[in-house]
Amino acid sequence: MLQQLTDYELVGLQGDFNLSDGHAYHDINDSFPSFPSRLSEIWRDSELTKVNIAESRFKIALAKLIGSETLEASNCYKISPTSSNSIDLVAAYLAAEAPRVLLVEPTFDNLALLLRRRGCKLQSIDDAIFSDLYRTPELFSLLDLLHFDTIFLVNPNNPTGTVIDQKYFGLIAEYCAHRNKVLVLDTTFRMYVINQYDERAQLEKSGCRYFIIEDTGKTWPTHDLKASLISYSFSCAKKFEKIYDEVYLCHSRFAMLIFESLFDLTRIKGIVPSIQTPVNTRHAYLTKQLSNSIVQPKTDRTRATLPLEWFELKACSRFTDIDIVNYFAEKNVHVLPGSFFYWSKKKPPYTAFRVSLSRPELKFQASVDKLKSAINHFEEDYMKEVSDVLA
């Protein structure tokens, strides 16, 4: 039996029409056709570059891309192979220093799995409360009633698309500073935010203890070669760096310099045309194909153009999301069930599923067409079953 979202992703990777995992598998030539020819040069460069210099070049290139002078000037950072590795390392720190964690829900379930495995005690907090600045008093009243050491946010959130307003985020950082709470921010879908801001500047200004987790795997299609930057407040540095050094000596120089090059190319071309526009094009195809079906999109795309969409079945009470996803899998098309994003298991059976957009154009369109056919067949079978019950 499949017990977590990663299980469904692994099944999807073996299928012909895989829209399950959110990894970047689209064609890099669509945005950066000159990049593959640079690889041999980057390899030679990495052989001649010391690890600390490669780390610095990676960090500076990323800082310039996202417009963070705070990151560019910081010495409190480490680079790990994947965002899951980064979350695991931060979880190890939290388990020792601030183990009672408030984690947003819904969100991808491996965050909860990694935190619990390290020994953190989790409570859920509704992602919707972070969607609007006017909910600030409601949030702080709620936080004052809860017993916690850390608040773990995902911005933008997967799969809801919630983006925390800049002013709202600053107020949350100040709250954490005044009450000696740790703030952890997962920004693995950062490049899809329409109006970015420098979260580190606000966190540093507030004086709170913090971690920010960055990622490349959801954005640049490098055949699962990734790099994840973890930045943190000086107050967390000594203990966190000891944890990091116990697990990793360093990350690959070749990987770091690959992404330095990709960051530079993205900055020159622009985040919108190179990253967001292709996603919007695929999203338009997806929603158009499914527009007259029994599903409706529900990801908030007003502040972020996430490379995914969350769909819910209209007026369907006889089937769960697991039933639906398994039905699609029988038709050889793979998506993720919505209920697993509710990691606390407090929600009832749910009729939503998530579709990834990060696929090569022709493969993506073929998979969407296959999904449309599966939905149509599901609707026919569902209506037939309802008719049989009513007969």
N, C-alpha and C positions, 0 to 999 in steps of 0.2 A: 504494500500500500504506500502511496506517495504521501509524505508527511510534512513537507515544507516546499517552499517555492523553488528552491534549487533543484529538488527532485523533478519537478515539472520542466525546468529548464534543461536538465540533462536528457530527459526524454525527447524534448523538442529538438535538441542538437542532432539527434539521430533521425529525425523525420525529414520529409521532403519539403514541407511548407511550414517553416518555423517562424512564428511571430511571438515567441514566448520571452526569451531573455532580452534584456536591454543593452547588451553589449553592442559596440559599434562595428557592424559588419558590412556597412555600405562601401561603395567603391571609392577609394581615396583619390582616384584619378578624376572624379567629378569636380572636386574642389582644388586639388593640388597635383596636377598631372606631372609636374616636374619633380615631385618629391622622391619617387622610387629610385631615380637615377642618382640621387645624392647619397644613397646608403653606403656605398663603398668609401666615399670621402669621409662620412661620419664615423665609419669603423676605424679608419686610419687616425682620425682626430682623437677618438676615444682611447686608442692605444698610447697616445702621447700626452694624455691629460690625467692629472692626479684626481683622485676621487673627490676631494674637497672642492676642487675647482669646477668639476662637472656638476656637483651639487649646487654650487653657487650660480653657475650659468643657467641651470634649470630653473632655480628659484627666481632669478632676476628676469628671465624671459617670461615666466608665468606672471610675475608681478606687473611687468609692462603691459602684457596682454589684458589683464583684468583691471588695470589702472589702480594698483595698490602700492602707493609709496611706502606704506607701513610694512608690507611684506618685503619690499625691496631692501629696506633698511634693517630688517630683523635678522638676528642670529639664532633665534629660537625656532628651529625647524629640523625635521628629518624627512627622509624619502624612503618609502617602502614599496614593495612590488605591486600591491593592489590596494584598493580601498578597504577590502575585507581585512587585509593584514593590518591596515592602519586602525580600523575600528577595534580589532582584537587587542592591539597594543594599548590603545586608549582605555579599553575596558579593563585591562590588567591594572592600569594606574587607578582607575575609579574604584575597582574592587578593594584596593588597599587604602585609598584616601577619601573617597566620597561615594560609598557603595549604593546608597538609596537613590535610584535613578528614575526621573520622570521622562518617559519616552513618548513621542507623539504617536498617535494611532488614527487612521491606518497609515502604515508605511511598510517597506519591504521587511519581511520577517527575519532575515538573517541578522539585522541589527539586534533584535531581541535575543536571538539564539546565541550570538557571540557574547553579549553582555552577561547573559545568565550563565553561560559556560565558564566565564571567568569569576563568577560568584557575586555579581551585582544583584540587587533586589529591585525589581521593576514595578512601577505603577504606570498606567496609561494616562495620557492627557489628549483630549480631542483636538486633532489638527485644525478643525474649523475655528477654534478660538483665536488662532493666529492669523486669520484671513483678513481682519479689518482692524484698523487703529482704534475705532470706537469701542472695541471690546477690551481695551487695556484695563479699565477698572475691574471688569468681570474676571480677567485673568489673574490680576494681583490679589483679588479677594479669594479666589480659588487657591492660589499658591500659598497664601497665608494659613489656609486650613490644612494643607498637606505637610507631611513630614518627609522631607527629601534633602539630598545633598547636591544632586546634579540635575540639570535639565538638559535633555538631549533633543535638539531640533534638527529638522531636515529642510533645507531651503535652497531651491524649491523642492517641495515634497513630491515623492513618487508613491502613489500614482495620482494624487489629488490635484497637483499643480499649484498648491498654495505657495505664495511668495510673501514673506514677512516684510511689511513696509519698513523703510529705512528708519523713520522716527520711532516706530513701534519697537524695532529691534534695539535701538539705542536705549529705550526705556527698560526693556527686558535686561539688557546688560547692566544698567544702573541698579536695577532691583537685585540682581545676582551679587553685585559688588557690595551693596549695603547689607545683605543678609548672608554673606560669605558662602554663596553657592557657586558651584562650577557650572560653566555653560559650555556645552559641546555642540558644534555646528557641523553637520554633514552637508557639504556643498557639491556633491559629486555630479549634479546636473547644472552646475553654475552657468555654463556657456549658453544655456537656453533661456536665461533670464533676460527680459527685454530691456530693463533699466537697472544695470548693476550699480552697486555702491560698495564702499570699502568697509566691510564688517570689522576688519582688524582695527581700523582707526577708532571705531566706536568702542570696541572691547578694550583697547589700550587706554582710551580716555576714561572709561568707567573704572578701570582698576580691578576688574573681576578676574578670577582664574578662568582660563578658557583653553579650548582646543578647537582647531578648524581642520577638517579633513577634506582635501581636494582629490580629484581623480581625473585620469585621462581616458579610462576605458569606456565611458559612455559617450565620448565625443569623437576621438580620432581613431579610424579603423586601421589598427596596426597588428592585426592577426593575434590579438590577445597579449601582445607585449605592452605592458602598462607601467605607470609610475604614479604613486600617490603621495602627495606632500602633506605632512602633518605640521602645522604651526601651533604654537602654544605660548602662554604667558610665561614670563621669566620666573614667576613663583612656582610654576609646575616643572621647570626645566630639569633640575637636578635629579629628581626621582624618576621622571619620565625617560630621560636620556639613559639612565641606568637600565631601565626595562628594555628600551630599544636595543642597546648595545648587547644585552644578553641574548637577543634573538637574531639581530642582523649586524653584520660587520659594516655593510654598506649596500647600496643598490648598484645595479649595473651602470657603468659609465656609458656604454653604448646606448642603453635605453634612455638615460637622462639626456644625452645629446641628440638623440632622435627627436625627443619632445621639445628640446630647445629650438630645433629647426622648425618643427611644426608650429610652435607658439609664434615664432617670428613670421612664418608664412601667413598664419591666421591673422596676426595683427596688421600685416601689410595689406592683405586682401579685405579684411574686415570680418568680424564675427557674424554679422548679419548675412552677407552674401555667401560666406564659406560654410557656415554651420546652420543657421536658423532657416534661411530660405529653402534649402533642399528639404529640410524636415517639414516645413509648411506645405511644400508641393506634394510630398507623400501623404501628409495628413489630409489634404484636400481630396486626393484620390480615394483614400480610405473612407472618409465620411460621405463622399458622393456615392460610392458603391453600396454603402450600407444605409443610405438615407431612407429608403422605402421599406426597410425591414422592421423586425420586432425589437431591435436594439437601438439605444440612443447614447451618444457620447456624453460624458459627464466630467471629464478633466477640465479644470479651470485653465483657460488659455489666454486670459486677459493680461497676465504679467509674465508668463513664460511660455515658450513654444516647445514643450517637452517632446522628446522623440518617442512618445508613447501616447496611447489613448485608453481610457477606461470606459467600458460600455456596460450598460445595465439593460436587462430585458424589461420591456414594458408589460405591466400587468401579468406577471407570471408567478404564481404561488405554488405550483405543483412540482417545481424542479429547483434544485440548488445549483450554485455555480459549479460544483464538482460534477454534477450530472451533465451540465452543459459542456464543460471543458472536455470531459471524457467522451461525449458524443462527437465533438469536433475532432478529437484525437483518432477516433475510429474512422473518420474521413481523411485522416492523415494531415490535418492542419492543427497547429499547436499554439495555444495562448495560455495565459496564467489565470488561475481562479482568484476571484476577489476576496474570498473569506480569509485567505492566509495573510492578507495585509492587515487584518485585525488580529494581531499577534497575541493579544491578551485572551482571546477565545471567549470574550464576553458578548460578542455579537451573535445574533441568530444566523441560520443559514442564509447565504447571500447570493443574489443572482447577478453578479457582475463579473467581468473578466477584463484582463489587460492585454492590449495589443502593442507590440513593439514596431517602431517605424524605421529602425536603423538597418536596412537591408539594401542590397543592390537594386536599382530601379526595376528592372525586368522581373527579378525574382520576387521583389516586394509586390508588384502588381499581380503576378501569378498567384501568390499566396493570399492576397486580399480577395481575388476572384474565387479562389478555393474556399476561403472563409465565408464569402457571400453565399456560395452554393450550399455550404454546410448549414448556415443559418436558415436558408430557405427550406432545406429538408427538415431541419429541426422544427420550424414553424408548422410545416405540413403534418409532421408526426404529432406535434403538441396539439394542434387543432383536432386531429383525428382522435386523439386520446380523450380530449375534452368532450367531443361529440359522443364517443362511446360511453363515457360516464353519464352524460345527460340522457342518453337514449333509454 
